[in-house]
Amino acid sequence: VRLVVEREEDRRRFRMAEYYTIEAHLAGGDSKFDARLVELGGKRLVEGKDFDPETGQLIQSGKKAQEVVWLDKPKAAQLAGALEKALPWTVSLVEQKDTRQRPYPPFMTSTLQQAGSAILGFSPRKTMQVAQKLYEGVDFGGEREGVITYMRTDSLTLSTKALAEAEKVIQSKYGEKYHDGFRFYSTKQKNAQEAHEAIRPTHLSRTPDSFKGQLNEDEMALYRIIWNRTIASQMTDAQMLKTRVEFEAMAAGEKAVLRANGSVVVFPGYLRVADVSQKDTELPPVKEGQKVGKGEAIQLAGIEAESHETEPSARYTEASLIKRLEEEGIGRPST
């Protein structure tokens, strides 16, 4: 109750603040991408992180107060016009680096409830009701058998049998390069009760599609995210190539820096089965010193000032309150 009250008090103290950003829409070859103004006159432009999340106002103490430029509507409109007149811009930086993204651990009760809410739109109560039915089982020719393990658990551990079965499924379904050894996870909760395994299918060889006609729509949806999460937790990292390109221009007598970020999945790894979308943002090939403008390989398609408002912390949903309780070590997942 105190957590809920404190969140409401934060919301009442909050005062909205408006700030503007400038987005340039660029085109090069078959690619269209955006670059955001990030620096003006050696100072970076204000971002959401520069505002106090409790009050909504610009943080006035420390270095942050002196290091940012806060654009209002007139200044942003004037600056957008100045940048357009400042063409051609120059590519001042091209930086690429390989990154890896690790899979999430298998589900425990609280994370299953959160995923049920975020992915399926289920309330935590409904998630647990459907999970209970999956645990109680499906009739396989006169014999009833549970299709998931016990769904009230704090554990992230998978049994040796489950690990071996996951390896076999991954290698046969996706190929050997998608599995490079067992992955082990442990919970960060000090008071975790780990008598049971993580929530997983009882037999990982039973894919969601194998249950068509035996599970109803809700049961199938929940089983699918449990199967996907368990298999993904044992797959290799996703590999990405991230690109950062910066453009320089002189706008109203001050040096302006605009930045575009690109990300391309080089090897999907666990993303093959994860319930998350990873959209590529591919930038055209550029090199330092290259010009941007009319008649160049990269051209400006448009530039606009965008308004943003600081927002108070959202009221708790059942799922976000469960997550907060878990962080604070309050209560049990089953309650």
N, C-alpha and C positions, 0 to 999 in steps of 0.2 A: 504494500500500500504506500509506503514511504517513497519508493521509486516512482510510482505513478504520480504522486502528489508533487514530487520534486520536478518531474518533467513538465507538469502543468504550470508550476511556478516559473520555470525557465521560459515557457512559451508566453506567459503574461509579461515578463520583463523585456521580452524581445522587441526591438524596434527595427522595422524594415529599412534597409539602405539600398539605394540604386547605384549601379556603376555600369560603365559601358566598355565593351571590347570591340576591336576592329578585325573583321575577317576579310581576307582577300581571296577571291575565287579565281584559281589559275587553271590553265589548260596547256598540256604539252603532249603532242602526238595523240594517242587514244586515251590518255589519262586526264581526269579532272580531279583536282585536289584543292584543299584550302590551306592557307597560311594565316596564322594569327599574329597580330602585332604584340610582341612580348617586351620590347624595350624602347625607351625614348629618352634621348639625351643622357644615356648612361644609366638610367634608372628603369627598373622593370615596371610593367603595368600592373595595376592592382588585380588580384585574383580573389576567388572565394575564400582561400585559406588565410587571407589577410584580415578577415573580419572575425570578430569574436563570436563563436557559435552560440554563446549564451545570450549576448545582447544584440547581435546583428550589426554592431558598429565597428568601424575601422579600429584596429588595435593601435593605440596611441603611444604606448611605451616601448622602449627598446629601439633596435635598429629598424624594425619593420616600418615604423612611422616615417622615417626619413628616406627610405629606399624605394618607395613606390610612387607611381604617378596615378592619381585617381581621375579618370575621365568622366565628366558630366556630359549631358547631351550636346550642348553647343560645341564644346571642345572636341568631342568625338566626331561630330559632323565636319568640323573645320579640318581636322586631322585627316579624315578619310579623303576629303577633296584634295588636300595637299599631297597625300601619297599618290593619288592618281595622276596629278600633274608632275610628280617627281620621276616618272618613267624616263629612261629604263632603270630598273633596279639591278643590283649585282648579286650574284650568288657568292656569299662570303664564307660559307661552311657546308661541307658535305661529310657526314659521319655515319658509318655503318657498323653495327655490331651484332654478333650472334647471341641470342638469349635462349634460355630454356624455361619451360613452364611445367611445374610438377603437378601430378594429379592430386585430387583431394582424397582423403582417407575414406574408407567405407562408412556407412551410416551407423550412428548410435541414435538413441531415441530422440534427443533434442534436434539433431541435424536432419533427421528424417522428417520431423514435424515442420521444420523451417523449409525444407525442399518441397514438401507437400503443399505448403502455402504458396511459395514463390513460383513453382513450376506448374502445379496442377490446380491451384486456387482452392485447395482443401483447407478447412479449419483444422487445427491440431486434433480436435476431438474426432473429426471424420477420418483423418489420417490414421489414428490409432484404431478406430473401428474397422477400417478396411484392412489394416495390418493384422488385426486379431483374426479376421476371417482367413487371411492368407496363412497365418500361423496354424490355425485349426485345420486347414487343409482342403484338398480337392479330392473328389471321389475318382479314383483310378480303377475302373472296372470292379467296383464293389469293395475296394479297400481305400480308406481315407488316409491321406498323407499330407502333412504340412509342407508348404512350398517355400516358406522362409523360416529362419531361426527366430528365437524368442525376441520380441520387439521392444522389450523394456530393459535397456542395457546402457551402461556408460562406456563399454569397452570398444576399442578400435582394433582388437586383435582378430585375426583369422586363423583357424586351425591349420595344422600342417596338411590335412586332407584337402581343405578348401584351397590352400595356396597351390598345391599340386594340380588340382582340377582347373583352377583359373589359368595356370600356365598352359595346360593342354588345350583348353578352349581358345585362348588367345593365339597360340601358335597355329592351330588348325584353321581358325576362322580368319585371322588377319595376317599371319606370317611370323616367322621367328624374330624378325627385327622389331616387332612390337612388344617383345618381352625379353628383358635382359637380367632377370634375377628376381627373387622374391622381394617384395617391399613390406616393411614392418612399420606399424604406426603405434603410437602410445598417446593416451589422453593427457592433457595438461591439468586436469582437475585433481586437486589434492585429495578430495573425499570420494573419488570415483569408486563405484562398486563394479568390479570387472569379473563377476562370477560367470557371466555369459560371454559369448563371442559378440563381435559386431553384428549388425543386422545384415544378413546375406541370404541368397537363395540356398535352400538345402542341397540342391544339386545344380551347380553352375552350368552343366551341360544342357539344362532345360532352358532354352532361350524363351523370351516372351512370346514369340510367334508360335512356339510349340504348344501354347495353352489356348490357342484360338478355339472358341466354342466352349471352353471349360471355365473361363473366368468372365465375370461381367465387366463392363467398361471401366468402372472405378478400380476394380481389382487388377485388371490388366495394366492400367496406367501406373498404379503404384508398384506393381511387380516390375514393370519395365524400368522405372528409375532406380529401384533397388539392384536389379541385375546390372544395369549400365554402370552404376556407381561402383559396385563390387569389382566388375571386370576392369573398369578404367583405373581403379586404385592399384592394379598390378601391372599396368602397361607402362611403356617407356615415356619419358618426358616429351612434350611437344617442343619442336625446335623452330624458332622464329628468327628472321632477319629484320632488324629494326633500323630504320634510316631517319636521320635528322638533317634537314636542309634549312639553312638560314639565308635570308635575303636582306641586303642593306639598301637604304634609300635616304636621301636628305629631304625631310619634310618640315617646312616652316623654319628652316635654319637649324634643325636638330637631327642628329643621326637616329634613324628608326631601324629596328631589327624585327623582321617577321620570320616566323618559324613554321615549318611544315613537318609533320611526323608521319612516317609510313611504317607498316608492319606487314610482313608476308610470312605465311606458314611454310617453312621449308620441309618439315616432316611432321605430320599431324600427331603421331604417338597416341596418347590417351584420348585426344580430341575426336578420334574416330567414333567413340561411343559415349562421350561425355554429353550431359544435357545442357551444354552451353554452346553458343554460336561464336565462332571466331572469324570475323569478316576481315579479309585482306584489304589493306589500304596501300595500294602500290603507287609509288612516285615514279615519274619518268626519269630516265637517266640524265643526270646533270653533273657539271663539274664546276669547281671553284673558278670565279672570274667570269662565268657565263652571264649574259645579260637577259633581262626579262622585260618584254615590252612589245610594241607593235612591230611585226615583221620578224620577231625572234622565235626560236624553237618553243619557248615558253611565253605565253601571253596572258595578260590580265583580262579575265572575263567579267569582272565586276568587283566592287569593294563596298562593304557596308558596315555601319556601326550597329552593334547589337546591345540591347538593354538587358541587364540582369538585376535581380533583386535577391537580397539575402532572405533566407527562409528559416523559421524556427525549427527546432528538432521536432520530427513528427510524433504524434501521440503513439503510444505503443499499440501494436496489434498483438494478437495472441502469440504469433510466431516470434516477433521481435522481443516481447516480454520474456518468453522462454529463453531466448538467446541471452538476454541480460541476466536473468536468474542463473543461467549456467555460468556466465562469466564471474558472477559474484559468489558462486558456490552455494546458492540458496535452493533448498528443496530437492526433490527427486524428479527425474523425468516422468515417472508414472503418475505423479500427483500434479 
